[in-house]
Amino acid sequence: MTPWNMTDIPSMMSQMIEVTVNGESLSIPKGTTVLALLERLNVRSQQVAVEVNTELVKKARHSEHQLRVGDQVEIITFVGGG
């Protein structure tokens, strides 16, 4: 394993962005999609609705909708009952 060079750290940090997910701050790699975020959080996309900045992101767009700095993400889990 190659040790980190101290000059690489600012470059690595600039590749991360901050978003808020269900009220919690989270650092994610720049270019992360809604689908990638769900996978990282071990959430099955078929069982949730996702809003970004109060706008619903349709499931068909989860794999293409990239998150941006400061985005407010709400993941709403469907609960069945009877």
N, CA, C and O atoms as CSV, one atom per row, in Angstrom:
chain,resi,resn,atom,element,x,y,z
A,1,MET,N,N,0.849,-1.175,0.000
A,1,MET,CA,C,0.000,0.000,0.000
A,1,MET,C,C,0.895,1.239,0.000
A,1,MET,O,O,1.864,1.321,0.755
A,2,THR,N,N,0.560,2.183,-0.844
A,2,THR,CA,C,1.333,3.410,-0.944
A,2,THR,C,C,0.864,4.408,0.107
A,2,THR,O,O,-0.334,4.669,0.216
A,3,PRO,N,N,1.794,4.975,0.889
A,3,PRO,CA,C,1.378,5.979,1.871
A,3,PRO,C,C,0.934,7.261,1.168
A,3,PRO,O,O,1.379,7.569,0.063
A,4,TRP,N,N,0.049,7.997,1.834
A,4,TRP,CA,C,-0.408,9.265,1.281
A,4,TRP,C,C,0.726,10.272,1.304
A,4,TRP,O,O,1.501,10.342,2.258
A,5,ASN,N,N,0.803,11.027,0.266
A,5,ASN,CA,C,1.698,12.166,0.218
A,5,ASN,C,C,0.905,13.348,0.770
A,5,ASN,O,O,-0.235,13.562,0.358
A,6,MET,N,N,1.470,14.107,1.676
A,6,MET,CA,C,0.755,15.224,2.300
A,6,MET,C,C,0.246,16.222,1.268
A,6,MET,O,O,-0.759,16.891,1.508
A,7,THR,N,N,0.908,16.334,0.140
A,7,THR,CA,C,0.439,17.272,-0.886
A,7,THR,C,C,-0.807,16.749,-1.591
A,7,THR,O,O,-1.486,17.520,-2.269
A,8,ASP,N,N,-1.131,15.453,-1.453
A,8,ASP,CA,C,-2.322,14.878,-2.073
A,8,ASP,C,C,-3.591,15.164,-1.273
A,8,ASP,O,O,-4.687,15.100,-1.829
A,9,ILE,N,N,-3.472,15.473,-0.002
A,9,ILE,CA,C,-4.640,15.624,0.862
A,9,ILE,C,C,-5.572,16.740,0.392
A,9,ILE,O,O,-6.777,16.498,0.329
A,10,PRO,N,N,-5.102,17.944,0.057
A,10,PRO,CA,C,-6.045,18.954,-0.427
A,10,PRO,C,C,-6.784,18.499,-1.682
A,10,PRO,O,O,-7.969,18.795,-1.837
A,11,SER,N,N,-6.117,17.797,-2.563
A,11,SER,CA,C,-6.759,17.300,-3.778
A,11,SER,C,C,-7.847,16.297,-3.422
A,11,SER,O,O,-8.935,16.332,-3.996
A,12,MET,N,N,-7.564,15.405,-2.483
A,12,MET,CA,C,-8.544,14.407,-2.078
A,12,MET,C,C,-9.738,15.083,-1.409
A,12,MET,O,O,-10.879,14.687,-1.647
A,13,MET,N,N,-9.498,16.085,-0.586
A,13,MET,CA,C,-10.569,16.774,0.116
A,13,MET,C,C,-11.453,17.546,-0.855
A,13,MET,O,O,-12.659,17.658,-0.631
A,14,SER,N,N,-10.880,18.079,-1.926
A,14,SER,CA,C,-11.675,18.842,-2.881
A,14,SER,C,C,-12.593,17.938,-3.681
A,14,SER,O,O,-13.496,18.419,-4.365
A,15,GLN,N,N,-12.373,16.638,-3.604
A,15,GLN,CA,C,-13.224,15.686,-4.304
A,15,GLN,C,C,-14.441,15.284,-3.473
A,15,GLN,O,O,-15.292,14.532,-3.947
A,16,MET,N,N,-14.530,15.775,-2.246
A,16,MET,CA,C,-15.651,15.467,-1.369
A,16,MET,C,C,-16.568,16.683,-1.269
A,16,MET,O,O,-16.109,17.824,-1.322
A,17,ILE,N,N,-17.871,16.427,-1.124
A,17,ILE,CA,C,-18.833,17.505,-0.921
A,17,ILE,C,C,-19.672,17.179,0.313
A,17,ILE,O,O,-19.759,16.027,0.739
A,18,GLU,N,N,-20.282,18.216,0.871
A,18,GLU,CA,C,-21.159,18.047,2.034
A,18,GLU,C,C,-22.611,18.154,1.579
A,18,GLU,O,O,-22.990,19.091,0.877
A,19,VAL,N,N,-23.410,17.178,1.992
A,19,VAL,CA,C,-24.854,17.215,1.789
A,19,VAL,C,C,-25.502,16.902,3.134
A,19,VAL,O,O,-24.831,16.474,4.073
A,20,THR,N,N,-26.796,17.116,3.214
A,20,THR,CA,C,-27.540,16.763,4.421
A,20,THR,C,C,-28.528,15.672,4.054
A,20,THR,O,O,-29.324,15.829,3.128
A,21,VAL,N,N,-28.476,14.566,4.781
A,21,VAL,CA,C,-29.361,13.434,4.527
A,21,VAL,C,C,-30.207,13.209,5.771
A,21,VAL,O,O,-29.695,12.855,6.833
A,22,ASN,N,N,-31.509,13.419,5.623
A,22,ASN,CA,C,-32.443,13.270,6.750
A,22,ASN,C,C,-31.954,14.020,7.984
A,22,ASN,O,O,-32.015,13.514,9.104
A,23,GLY,N,N,-31.467,15.237,7.754
A,23,GLY,CA,C,-31.046,16.105,8.849
A,23,GLY,C,C,-29.627,15.911,9.343
A,23,GLY,O,O,-29.183,16.642,10.228
A,24,GLU,N,N,-28.902,14.944,8.797
A,24,GLU,CA,C,-27.529,14.672,9.225
A,24,GLU,C,C,-26.543,15.064,8.126
A,24,GLU,O,O,-26.740,14.715,6.962
A,25,SER,N,N,-25.490,15.786,8.490
A,25,SER,CA,C,-24.453,16.162,7.543
A,25,SER,C,C,-23.663,14.935,7.119
A,25,SER,O,O,-23.342,14.077,7.941
A,26,LEU,N,N,-23.351,14.856,5.818
A,26,LEU,CA,C,-22.638,13.705,5.290
A,26,LEU,C,C,-21.674,14.163,4.206
A,26,LEU,O,O,-22.050,14.939,3.327
A,27,SER,N,N,-20.430,13.688,4.260
A,27,SER,CA,C,-19.448,13.941,3.207
A,27,SER,C,C,-19.515,12.796,2.209
A,27,SER,O,O,-19.442,11.625,2.581
A,28,ILE,N,N,-19.654,13.151,0.935
A,28,ILE,CA,C,-19.731,12.147,-0.123
A,28,ILE,C,C,-18.812,12.576,-1.258
A,28,ILE,O,O,-18.498,13.760,-1.383
A,29,PRO,N,N,-18.379,11.637,-2.084
A,29,PRO,CA,C,-17.544,12.007,-3.225
A,29,PRO,C,C,-18.323,12.872,-4.221
A,29,PRO,O,O,-19.507,12.644,-4.468
A,30,LYS,N,N,-17.644,13.852,-4.776
A,30,LYS,CA,C,-18.239,14.686,-5.819
A,30,LYS,C,C,-18.701,13.776,-6.952
A,30,LYS,O,O,-17.987,12.848,-7.330
A,31,GLY,N,N,-19.891,14.035,-7.498
A,31,GLY,CA,C,-20.427,13.224,-8.584
A,31,GLY,C,C,-21.302,12.072,-8.118
A,31,GLY,O,O,-21.796,11.300,-8.940
A,32,THR,N,N,-21.501,11.945,-6.803
A,32,THR,CA,C,-22.347,10.871,-6.275
A,32,THR,C,C,-23.783,11.065,-6.749
A,32,THR,O,O,-24.336,12.161,-6.661
A,33,THR,N,N,-24.378,9.985,-7.251
A,33,THR,CA,C,-25.779,10.020,-7.668
A,33,THR,C,C,-26.673,9.612,-6.504
A,33,THR,O,O,-26.203,9.096,-5.490
A,34,VAL,N,N,-27.966,9.851,-6.669
A,34,VAL,CA,C,-28.925,9.407,-5.655
A,34,VAL,C,C,-28.809,7.900,-5.460
A,34,VAL,O,O,-28.805,7.426,-4.324
A,35,LEU,N,N,-28.715,7.139,-6.548
A,35,LEU,CA,C,-28.604,5.686,-6.445
A,35,LEU,C,C,-27.341,5.282,-5.684
A,35,LEU,O,O,-27.389,4.391,-4.836
A,36,ALA,N,N,-26.217,5.927,-5.980
A,36,ALA,CA,C,-24.964,5.609,-5.289
A,36,ALA,C,C,-25.073,5.934,-3.795
A,36,ALA,O,O,-24.552,5.197,-2.957
A,37,LEU,N,N,-25.744,7.027,-3.470
A,37,LEU,CA,C,-25.940,7.374,-2.055
A,37,LEU,C,C,-26.770,6.299,-1.364
A,37,LEU,O,O,-26.426,5.858,-0.267
A,38,LEU,N,N,-27.850,5.881,-1.992
A,38,LEU,CA,C,-28.692,4.832,-1.407
A,38,LEU,C,C,-27.896,3.548,-1.205
A,38,LEU,O,O,-28.019,2.892,-0.171
A,39,GLU,N,N,-27.084,3.193,-2.187
A,39,GLU,CA,C,-26.256,1.985,-2.060
A,39,GLU,C,C,-25.267,2.121,-0.907
A,39,GLU,O,O,-25.065,1.182,-0.138
A,40,ARG,N,N,-24.655,3.298,-0.796
A,40,ARG,CA,C,-23.705,3.539,0.297
A,40,ARG,C,C,-24.371,3.403,1.665
A,40,ARG,O,O,-23.756,2.950,2.630
A,41,LEU,N,N,-25.643,3.808,1.726
A,41,LEU,CA,C,-26.385,3.749,2.986
A,41,LEU,C,C,-27.108,2.412,3.170
A,41,LEU,O,O,-27.843,2.230,4.141
A,42,ASN,N,N,-26.896,1.476,2.234
A,42,ASN,CA,C,-27.559,0.162,2.277
A,42,ASN,C,C,-29.077,0.283,2.292
A,42,ASN,O,O,-29.762,-0.410,3.044
A,43,VAL,N,N,-29.591,1.179,1.446
A,43,VAL,CA,C,-31.028,1.393,1.318
A,43,VAL,C,C,-31.461,0.913,-0.061
A,43,VAL,O,O,-30.873,1.299,-1.072
A,44,ARG,N,N,-32.489,0.071,-0.101
A,44,ARG,CA,C,-33.002,-0.420,-1.379
A,44,ARG,C,C,-33.871,0.649,-2.018
A,44,ARG,O,O,-34.861,1.083,-1.428
A,45,SER,N,N,-33.508,1.073,-3.216
A,45,SER,CA,C,-34.210,2.179,-3.871
A,45,SER,C,C,-35.671,1.855,-4.173
A,45,SER,O,O,-36.480,2.771,-4.324
A,46,GLN,N,N,-36.026,0.573,-4.265
A,46,GLN,CA,C,-37.407,0.195,-4.554
A,46,GLN,C,C,-38.326,0.470,-3.369
A,46,GLN,O,O,-39.545,0.520,-3.533
A,47,GLN,N,N,-37.762,0.647,-2.187
A,47,GLN,CA,C,-38.565,0.787,-0.980
A,47,GLN,C,C,-38.579,2.198,-0.411
A,47,GLN,O,O,-39.016,2.405,0.721
A,48,VAL,N,N,-38.100,3.179,-1.193
A,48,VAL,CA,C,-38.040,4.543,-0.678
A,48,VAL,C,C,-38.450,5.555,-1.750
A,48,VAL,O,O,-38.452,5.271,-2.948
A,49,ALA,N,N,-38.791,6.730,-1.270
A,49,ALA,CA,C,-38.925,7.906,-2.126
A,49,ALA,C,C,-37.798,8.841,-1.709
A,49,ALA,O,O,-37.440,8.899,-0.532
A,50,VAL,N,N,-37.236,9.574,-2.671
A,50,VAL,CA,C,-36.123,10.476,-2.368
A,50,VAL,C,C,-36.469,11.879,-2.861
A,50,VAL,O,O,-36.859,12.076,-4.012
A,51,GLU,N,N,-36.316,12.839,-1.965
A,51,GLU,CA,C,-36.450,14.253,-2.308
A,51,GLU,C,C,-35.089,14.907,-2.186
A,51,GLU,O,O,-34.342,14.640,-1.245
A,52,VAL,N,N,-34.773,15.760,-3.138
A,52,VAL,CA,C,-33.572,16.586,-3.072
A,52,VAL,C,C,-34.037,18.027,-3.139
A,52,VAL,O,O,-34.627,18.455,-4.131
A,53,ASN,N,N,-33.770,18.769,-2.084
A,53,ASN,CA,C,-34.192,20.167,-1.985
A,53,ASN,C,C,-35.698,20.297,-2.210
A,53,ASN,O,O,-36.154,21.163,-2.957
A,54,THR,N,N,-36.454,19.433,-1.559
A,54,THR,CA,C,-37.923,19.353,-1.554
A,54,THR,C,C,-38.539,18.938,-2.898
A,54,THR,O,O,-39.759,18.991,-3.054
A,55,GLU,N,N,-37.723,18.533,-3.855
A,55,GLU,CA,C,-38.227,18.059,-5.147
A,55,GLU,C,C,-38.064,16.541,-5.227
A,55,GLU,O,O,-36.974,16.016,-5.000
A,56,LEU,N,N,-39.147,15.843,-5.550
A,56,LEU,CA,C,-39.086,14.400,-5.687
A,56,LEU,C,C,-38.189,14.019,-6.865
A,56,LEU,O,O,-38.325,14.568,-7.958
A,57,VAL,N,N,-37.271,13.076,-6.637
A,57,VAL,CA,C,-36.434,12.534,-7.711
A,57,VAL,C,C,-37.043,11.183,-8.082
A,57,VAL,O,O,-37.037,10.250,-7.279
A,58,LYS,N,N,-37.564,11.088,-9.292
A,58,LYS,CA,C,-38.203,9.844,-9.729
A,58,LYS,C,C,-37.186,8.712,-9.763
A,58,LYS,O,O,-36.011,8.925,-10.064
A,59,LYS,N,N,-37.652,7.504,-9.449
A,59,LYS,CA,C,-36.763,6.333,-9.414
A,59,LYS,C,C,-35.989,6.165,-10.719
A,59,LYS,O,O,-34.827,5.761,-10.700
A,60,ALA,N,N,-36.614,6.466,-11.835
A,60,ALA,CA,C,-35.953,6.334,-13.138
A,60,ALA,C,C,-34.751,7.262,-13.261
A,60,ALA,O,O,-33.889,7.044,-14.113
A,61,ARG,N,N,-34.682,8.295,-12.419
A,61,ARG,CA,C,-33.578,9.256,-12.476
A,61,ARG,C,C,-32.560,9.073,-11.354
A,61,ARG,O,O,-31.570,9.803,-11.303
A,62,HIS,N,N,-32.781,8.119,-10.458
A,62,HIS,CA,C,-31.848,7.910,-9.339
A,62,HIS,C,C,-30.415,7.686,-9.809
A,62,HIS,O,O,-29.473,8.151,-9.167
A,63,SER,N,N,-30.242,6.978,-10.921
A,63,SER,CA,C,-28.883,6.660,-11.383
A,63,SER,C,C,-28.213,7.815,-12.111
A,63,SER,O,O,-27.013,7.755,-12.377
A,64,GLU,N,N,-28.956,8.861,-12.437
A,64,GLU,CA,C,-28.359,9.982,-13.169
A,64,GLU,C,C,-28.372,11.305,-12.407
A,64,GLU,O,O,-27.645,12.231,-12.766
A,65,HIS,N,N,-29.185,11.401,-11.367
A,65,HIS,CA,C,-29.269,12.656,-10.608
A,65,HIS,C,C,-28.067,12.776,-9.675
A,65,HIS,O,O,-27.977,12.072,-8.669
A,66,GLN,N,N,-27.146,13.675,-10.020
A,66,GLN,CA,C,-25.955,13.883,-9.195
A,66,GLN,C,C,-26.239,14.898,-8.099
A,66,GLN,O,O,-26.874,15.928,-8.324
A,67,LEU,N,N,-25.754,14.580,-6.915
A,67,LEU,CA,C,-25.921,15.480,-5.778
A,67,LEU,C,C,-24.873,16.576,-5.830
A,67,LEU,O,O,-23.760,16.372,-6.313
A,68,ARG,N,N,-25.249,17.751,-5.320
A,68,ARG,CA,C,-24.361,18.914,-5.328
A,68,ARG,C,C,-24.139,19.418,-3.905
A,68,ARG,O,O,-24.880,19.083,-2.981
A,69,VAL,N,N,-23.113,20.216,-3.761
A,69,VAL,CA,C,-22.772,20.809,-2.464
A,69,VAL,C,C,-24.010,21.453,-1.841
A,69,VAL,O,O,-24.703,22.247,-2.478
A,70,GLY,N,N,-24.272,21.097,-0.589
A,70,GLY,CA,C,-25.356,21.724,0.153
A,70,GLY,C,C,-26.734,21.138,-0.087
A,70,GLY,O,O,-27.706,21.597,0.514
A,71,ASP,N,N,-26.847,20.137,-0.948
A,71,ASP,CA,C,-28.157,19.539,-1.194
A,71,ASP,C,C,-28.757,19.007,0.102
A,71,ASP,O,O,-28.051,18.478,0.962
A,72,GLN,N,N,-30.062,19.155,0.223
A,72,GLN,CA,C,-30.831,18.620,1.351
A,72,GLN,C,C,-31.578,17.397,0.829
A,72,GLN,O,O,-32.502,17.524,0.026
A,73,VAL,N,N,-31.181,16.226,1.283
A,73,VAL,CA,C,-31.756,14.962,0.807
A,73,VAL,C,C,-32.648,14.382,1.898
A,73,VAL,O,O,-32.248,14.281,3.057
A,74,GLU,N,N,-33.849,14.006,1.511
A,74,GLU,CA,C,-34.755,13.314,2.421
A,74,GLU,C,C,-35.064,11.953,1.816
A,74,GLU,O,O,-35.523,11.859,0.678
A,75,ILE,N,N,-34.810,10.909,2.578
A,75,ILE,CA,C,-35.104,9.537,2.153
A,75,ILE,C,C,-36.304,9.076,2.986
A,75,ILE,O,O,-36.227,8.968,4.209
A,76,ILE,N,N,-37.401,8.810,2.297
A,76,ILE,CA,C,-38.643,8.427,2.961
A,76,ILE,C,C,-38.888,6.949,2.701
A,76,ILE,O,O,-39.005,6.528,1.551
A,77,THR,N,N,-38.966,6.172,3.755
A,77,THR,CA,C,-39.157,4.729,3.647
A,77,THR,C,C,-40.654,4.411,3.665
A,77,THR,O,O,-41.411,4.927,4.488
A,78,PHE,N,N,-41.054,3.549,2.733
A,78,PHE,CA,C,-42.447,3.093,2.701
A,78,PHE,C,C,-42.653,2.064,3.795
A,78,PHE,O,O,-41.829,1.171,3.992
A,79,VAL,N,N,-43.766,2.201,4.505
A,79,VAL,CA,C,-44.106,1.257,5.557
A,79,VAL,C,C,-45.464,0.662,5.226
A,79,VAL,O,O,-46.449,1.380,5.057
A,80,GLY,N,N,-45.499,-0.654,5.137
A,80,GLY,CA,C,-46.764,-1.332,4.860
A,80,GLY,C,C,-47.505,-1.629,6.144
A,80,GLY,O,O,-46.918,-1.694,7.224
A,81,GLY,N,N,-48.750,-1.800,6.011
A,81,GLY,CA,C,-49.535,-2.127,7.182
A,81,GLY,C,C,-50.921,-2.577,6.761
A,81,GLY,O,O,-51.263,-2.559,5.579
A,82,GLY,N,N,-51.679,-2.963,7.700
A,82,GLY,CA,C,-53.002,-3.423,7.309
A,82,GLY,C,C,-53.982,-3.433,8.412
A,82,GLY,O,O,-55.138,-3.802,8.207
